[in-house]
């Protein structure tokens, strides 16, 4: 992974110019995210299309939105593939062109080539410590979605298993539906 060599404050990181590379702030350094490939991009689009209608009036689902969090007492700015945050946590009236200022309910990460399920399992621990309630990890190769809960449990969903979550009442998805929407099965 490429990183900007100088340690940055949160403000200096947030002031970096927008470019072709997306960075996350990790341990004080700007670290480039893995460049998405076809499976990753189509799954991200499919999930956005499937979740967006459900969240109308409840909150917002956003792709590639930086979140300002703390990790091991340091500023941390991850950029999940998708983020869902309710209007209860961040009011509908909030309209600023900046990073998400508080922990959302849900982040969704999609595994890219060269990344591992273990890397994301470790990252979920940091997400939960920062106040995020649920993490979904989508594995394009295994054709699964693993749902991690803040109590430390996780469940792997495949094929037509219905993903129902009390945190997201009324949202019903299956792995098959997501991957079909992405055109991958």
RASULCOR-V968934 format. One record per backbone hydrogen bond with DSSP energy under -0.5 kcal/mol. NH is the residue of the N-H (numbers start at 1). CO is the residue of the C=O. If there is no record, write none. Layout:
NH,CO  NH,CO
//
This chain:
4,30  8,28  13,9  14,10  15,11  16,13  24,31  25,77  26,24  26,29  28,75  29,26  31,24  31,29  32,2  33,22  41,37  42,38  43,39  44,40  45,41  46,42  47,43  48,44  49,45  50,46  51,47  52,48  53,49  55,51  56,52  56,53  58,55  59,55  60,85  62,83  64,80  64,81  66,64  67,78  68,100  69,67  69,76  71,74  74,71  76,69  77,25  78,67  80,65  81,108  82,108  83,62  84,106  85,60  87,58  90,86  94,91  95,93  98,96  100,66  105,84  106,84  107,134  108,82  109,136  111,138  115,112  120,116  121,117  122,118  123,119  124,120  125,121  126,122  127,123  128,124  129,125  130,126  131,128  132,127  133,104  133,105  134,105  135,148  136,107  137,146  138,109  138,136  139,137  139,144  140,138  143,139  144,139  145,157  146,137  147,145  147,155  148,135  148,146  149,153  150,133  152,149  155,147  157,145  157,155  159,143  161,158  163,173  164,162  165,171  168,165  169,166  171,168  172,170  173,163  175,161  176,159  178,174  179,175  180,176  181,177  182,178  183,180  184,179  185,179
//
